[in-house]
């Protein structure tokens, strides 16, 4: 499990405990990496979880986002910020960004190695 998958897994577990909901509901949310430098104000990752869960919880998306951001902590997340109408923007720690870069480098090496081996056969 890479660092992004780990954060997403822990985040979904947190949502299930916080709102006493099933994994079926959290599976409908998205967790997106922000690689666009012009959108740095939206964090390193974002989630629509508050907007997806709001309807099921019969609450406003911003209210759900406030509840989530107010309690979610993770060793690789330094801050969770809200953006109307209910997006959650995650800012990663330096350690997380370094680990992510290492994982991406290793994944690229593995992918290239796999591609080279496929060409030989």
Secondary structure, 3 states (H helix, E strand, C coil): CCHHHHHHHHHHHHHHHHHCCCHHHHCCCCEEECCCHHHHHHCCEEECHHHHHHHHHCCCHHHHHHHHHHHCCECCEEEEEEECCCEEEEEECHHHHHHHHHHHHHHHHHHHHHHHHHHHC
